[in-house]
Amino acid sequence: MCLCLAGVCVQAAQIDVVGLFKDKAVVVIDGTRRVLTLAEVSPEGVKLLAVEPDYAVLEVAGKRAIHKLGQSGSVSTTFNSTAMAEVRIARDPIGMYHSHGSINGTAVKFLVDTGATTIALNGSQARRLGIDFKKQGKPIPINTASGNTVGYLINLDRVKVGGIELFNVEAAVLDGSEPHEALLGMSFLGRLEMQNEGGLLRLRKK
């Protein structure tokens, strides 16, 4: 729920602390992964105050709270409704970029892939999302690492990553086990501004 007054919104934010390091914490805020250093404030207004072996101390809207590693929590956060939506994704130890998001309102974990023309899903992922791709989709040839196969071109009603939500996004479904992870391809990324800064990928609406 979000209450807006004079251009400022107050809403419930889901916060998960998923990693703790020296003077840093990896926090997932409403599905967006953030790497915060001490005293840093995220775009959602979450500030990292302290890091301990099994918990982080966060401040949101002037209130401090302890968030244990792996424990979810809902807090109030504020942001300027006129600000441009931005998502920051940290590179993992093997150089990949993963982000939590959703397709048509259902949670999905994406692998960012600028080499993919569209969002790409395997058959099981599409069925979990309630997509009848063989009926709704257009058959197209697709080249994969395993060889040539047939995919189905579809349009997704809405795709969301962090605070960025796009509508009518093209996707391809392969009726098999590949790709193993949902690929966030250029049908989504190409509609955004992208900037890579020292292992941190920034996505912003154009």
WOCOR-V926990 format. One record per backbone hydrogen bond with DSSP energy under -0.5 kcal/mol. CO is the residue of the C=O (numbers start at 1). NH is the residue of the N-H. E is the energy in kcal/mol with one decimal. If there is no record, write none. Layout:
co,nh,e
CO,NH,E
CO,NH,E
//
This chain:
co,nh,e
1,12,-1.0
2,4,-0.5
3,10,-2.1
5,8,-1.6
7,81,-2.5
7,82,-0.5
8,5,-2.5
9,79,-1.5
10,3,-2.3
11,77,-2.4
13,15,-0.6
13,75,-2.5
14,30,-3.1
15,73,-1.3
16,18,-0.7
16,28,-3.3
17,70,-3.2
19,26,-3.0
21,23,-0.5
21,24,-1.4
23,38,-1.5
24,21,-2.6
25,27,-0.6
25,36,-2.8
26,18,-2.5
26,19,-1.4
27,29,-0.6
27,34,-3.4
28,16,-2.3
28,30,-0.6
29,32,-2.0
31,33,-0.5
31,100,-0.7
32,29,-3.0
34,27,-2.9
34,36,-0.6
36,25,-2.3
37,40,-2.3
40,48,-1.9
42,45,-2.1
45,47,-0.5
45,61,-0.6
46,42,-2.9
47,49,-0.6
47,59,-2.5
48,39,-3.3
50,57,-2.5
54,69,-2.5
55,52,-2.8
56,58,-0.6
56,67,-3.1
57,49,-3.1
57,50,-1.3
58,65,-2.6
59,47,-2.6
60,63,-2.0
63,60,-2.9
65,58,-2.7
66,68,-0.6
67,56,-2.4
68,17,-0.5
68,71,-2.1
70,72,-0.5
71,17,-0.7
73,15,-3.4
75,13,-4.0
77,11,-2.1
79,9,-2.3
79,81,-0.6
80,83,-1.5
85,205,-1.3
87,203,-3.1
89,201,-3.0
90,98,-0.6
92,95,-2.4
96,92,-3.3
96,98,-0.5
97,112,-2.9
99,110,-3.3
100,162,-0.6
101,108,-2.7
102,160,-2.6
103,106,-2.1
106,103,-2.4
108,101,-2.7
108,110,-0.6
109,182,-0.8
110,99,-2.0
110,112,-0.5
111,184,-2.6
113,116,-1.4
116,186,-2.9
119,172,-2.8
120,183,-2.4
121,174,-2.6
122,126,-2.2
123,127,-2.3
124,128,-2.2
125,129,-1.3
126,131,-2.6
127,130,-1.7
130,132,-0.6
131,133,-1.5
132,135,-0.7
132,136,-3.0
133,137,-2.3
137,139,-0.5
138,153,-2.9
140,151,-3.4
142,144,-0.5
142,149,-2.6
144,147,-1.4
147,144,-2.3
149,142,-2.9
150,175,-0.7
151,140,-2.6
152,173,-2.1
153,138,-2.0
154,171,-2.6
156,169,-2.2
157,168,-2.1
158,104,-3.0
159,166,-2.7
160,102,-2.5
161,164,-2.2
163,165,-0.6
164,161,-2.7
166,159,-2.7
169,156,-3.5
170,119,-1.3
171,154,-2.8
172,121,-2.4
173,152,-2.0
173,175,-0.5
174,123,-1.5
174,176,-2.2
176,123,-1.0
176,124,-0.7
182,111,-2.7
182,184,-0.5
183,120,-1.7
183,185,-1.2
184,113,-2.0
185,188,-1.5
185,189,-2.5
186,190,-1.9
188,191,-1.4
189,192,-2.0
191,206,-0.9
193,204,-2.2
195,197,-0.6
195,202,-3.4
196,198,-0.5
197,200,-0.7
199,91,-2.6
199,201,-0.5
200,197,-2.8
200,202,-0.6
201,89,-3.0
202,195,-2.0
203,87,-2.8
204,193,-3.5
//
